[in-house]
Amino acid sequence: MRFFASFIVSATWLAAADPSGFAQWKGAELKSYENKLAPKVDAKKIASQALGSYGNHTLSVIHREGNGEAELHETQGDIFIVQSGEATLIVGGTVVDPKTTAPHEVRGPSI
Protein backbone atom coordinates (compact mmCIF):
# COMPACT_ATOMS: atom_id res chain seq x y z
CA MET A 1 0.00 0.00 0.00
CA ARG A 2 2.81 2.38 0.74
CA PHE A 3 4.25 1.91 -2.78
CA PHE A 4 0.85 2.61 -4.34
CA ALA A 5 0.47 5.89 -2.43
CA SER A 6 3.96 7.00 -3.54
CA PHE A 7 3.10 6.23 -7.15
CA ILE A 8 -0.04 8.34 -7.02
CA VAL A 9 1.88 11.30 -5.61
CA SER A 10 4.59 10.87 -8.26
CA ALA A 11 2.07 10.51 -11.08
CA THR A 12 0.30 13.68 -9.96
CA TRP A 13 3.60 15.57 -9.96
CA LEU A 14 4.46 14.30 -13.46
CA ALA A 15 1.09 15.40 -14.82
CA ALA A 16 1.37 18.91 -13.36
CA ALA A 17 1.80 21.64 -15.96
CA ASP A 18 4.87 23.87 -16.08
CA PRO A 19 4.40 27.25 -14.41
CA SER A 20 3.24 30.09 -16.60
CA GLY A 21 6.17 31.67 -18.45
CA PHE A 22 8.42 28.65 -17.96
CA ALA A 23 10.26 27.12 -20.90
CA GLN A 24 12.95 24.50 -21.19
CA TRP A 25 15.15 23.50 -24.11
CA LYS A 26 17.24 20.36 -24.08
CA GLY A 27 20.89 20.58 -25.11
CA ALA A 28 20.30 18.39 -28.16
CA GLU A 29 17.47 20.66 -29.29
CA LEU A 30 19.67 23.76 -29.02
CA LYS A 31 22.54 22.06 -30.86
CA SER A 32 20.15 21.07 -33.67
CA TYR A 33 19.76 24.74 -34.57
CA GLU A 34 23.29 24.74 -36.00
CA ASN A 35 22.14 22.56 -38.90
CA LYS A 36 18.78 24.32 -39.20
CA LEU A 37 20.20 27.84 -39.31
CA ALA A 38 23.38 27.32 -41.37
CA PRO A 39 21.48 27.24 -44.71
CA LYS A 40 19.63 30.44 -43.75
CA VAL A 41 22.72 32.64 -43.23
CA ASP A 42 22.14 36.08 -44.77
CA ALA A 43 24.49 38.61 -46.39
CA LYS A 44 25.62 39.73 -42.91
CA LYS A 45 26.67 36.08 -42.22
CA ILE A 46 24.01 35.56 -39.55
CA ALA A 47 20.83 33.54 -39.11
CA SER A 48 18.63 33.50 -36.01
CA GLN A 49 15.60 31.83 -34.52
CA ALA A 50 13.54 33.37 -31.72
CA LEU A 51 12.87 30.92 -28.90
CA GLY A 52 10.52 33.01 -26.82
CA SER A 53 9.53 36.40 -25.50
CA TYR A 54 9.08 36.84 -21.76
CA GLY A 55 7.96 40.33 -20.83
CA ASN A 56 11.12 42.43 -20.72
CA HIS A 57 13.46 39.84 -22.25
CA THR A 58 13.70 37.53 -25.23
CA LEU A 59 15.71 34.42 -26.05
CA SER A 60 17.14 33.56 -29.46
CA VAL A 61 19.56 31.13 -31.01
CA ILE A 62 21.99 32.81 -33.41
CA HIS A 63 24.29 31.17 -35.94
CA ARG A 64 27.16 33.36 -37.13
CA GLU A 65 29.68 32.67 -39.83
CA GLY A 66 31.52 35.98 -39.58
CA ASN A 67 31.85 39.15 -37.55
CA GLY A 68 28.68 40.75 -36.26
CA GLU A 69 27.78 44.40 -36.28
CA ALA A 70 28.45 46.65 -33.35
CA GLU A 71 25.29 46.84 -31.24
CA LEU A 72 24.19 49.32 -28.61
CA HIS A 73 21.15 48.30 -26.57
CA GLU A 74 19.70 51.11 -24.52
CA THR A 75 17.23 48.97 -22.55
CA GLN A 76 18.39 45.35 -22.78
CA GLY A 77 21.45 43.17 -22.48
CA ASP A 78 22.81 40.25 -24.48
CA ILE A 79 24.07 36.99 -23.07
CA PHE A 80 26.33 35.00 -25.37
CA ILE A 81 26.90 31.26 -25.05
CA VAL A 82 29.30 29.86 -27.65
CA GLN A 83 28.52 26.21 -28.38
CA SER A 84 31.09 25.65 -31.13
CA GLY A 85 33.81 27.61 -32.85
CA GLU A 86 35.11 30.70 -31.13
CA ALA A 87 34.09 34.28 -30.45
CA THR A 88 35.64 37.55 -29.38
CA LEU A 89 33.28 39.93 -27.62
CA ILE A 90 34.25 43.60 -27.51
CA VAL A 91 32.57 45.60 -24.76
CA GLY A 92 32.69 49.39 -24.62
CA GLY A 93 33.76 51.97 -27.13
CA THR A 94 31.83 54.10 -29.60
CA VAL A 95 29.74 52.73 -32.45
CA VAL A 96 31.09 53.89 -35.83
CA ASP A 97 28.45 55.35 -38.19
CA PRO A 98 25.57 54.59 -35.76
CA LYS A 99 22.09 53.95 -37.15
CA THR A 100 18.94 53.43 -35.08
CA THR A 101 17.53 50.09 -36.31
CA ALA A 102 14.68 49.72 -33.79
CA PRO A 103 13.51 51.58 -30.67
CA HIS A 104 16.43 51.65 -28.20
CA GLU A 105 18.67 49.73 -30.67
CA VAL A 106 21.67 51.27 -32.45
CA ARG A 107 23.95 49.38 -34.83
CA GLY A 108 27.01 50.18 -36.86
CA PRO A 109 29.77 48.43 -38.80
CA SER A 110 32.27 48.48 -35.90
CA ILE A 111 33.35 49.99 -32.59
N, C-alpha and C positions, 0 to 999 in steps of 0.2 A: 504493500500500500504506500509506503514511503516513496518508492521509486515512481509510482504513478503520479503522486502529487507533484514531485519535482518535474516530471515531464510536462505536466499541464502548465506549470509556471514558466518553464522554458519555452514551450510552444507559444504561449501568450506573448512573451518577450519577442520571439522571432517574428510574430505576425504584426507587431506594433509598427506603425509608420514612422518614417524619419521625421524629425522636427521640421517645422516650416522654415524654409530658407537654407536647409542643410543639403549639401551635395557631396558626393564622394566619387573620385575617379581612381581606378586601379592603375598601377604602374604600367601594366601591359597596354591598357587603353591609351594612356598618354603617349607611350612610345609609338603606338600605331599611327599617330598623327604625322610622324616623320615621312612615312610612305604616302599618306593621303595628301599632305601639303606640298611635297616636293614638285609634283607636276603642275601645281598652281602658282609657282613663283612668278611674280610680276617683273616689270622693268626695273624696279628698285631692289630686286633680288630678295623679296620677302613674300610670304604667304601666311595668313593667319586664320584661326578659327575661334570664334567666341565660345566660351564654355558656359558662361552665365553672368547675369547682372544681379547684384545684391545691394540695392539701395545706393550707398555712396561708393561702391567699388565693383569692379568687373574682373573677370578672369578670362584669359585667352591663352591659346597655344600659338606660338609664332615660330615659323621655320625661316631661317635666314641663310642665304648663300653668299653674303657679302656684307659690307659695312652698312649700318643703318644711318638714318638721318639724325642730326642733333635734335633733341626734343626738350621742350620746356613745358612742364605741367604746372599750372598755377594752383590747382586744387586737388591734385591726386599724385600718387607715387607709383613707381614701377618696381616690381620684384622680379629679378631674373634668376632662373634656374637653368643651367646649361646641362643638357642631358647627353650631348655628344659634341665632338669638335671642341672648339675653344672660343673664348670671347674676351675682349678687353672693354671694360666699361669706364668711360671718362665721366667724372662728376665735377661740376663746376665750370666756370668759364663763361664766355659770351657767345650766343648763337650768331653765326655769320649769316647775313642776309635773311633775317627772321621774317617769317610769314605766319599769320594767324590762320590755322587750318580748321579750327573748331573753337567753340567757346572755351577759353582758359587753356588753349593748346597752341603752342608756337613751335614751328619746325624750321630747320635750315639745313644747308648742306654739310655744315661742320661747326665745331666749337673753336 
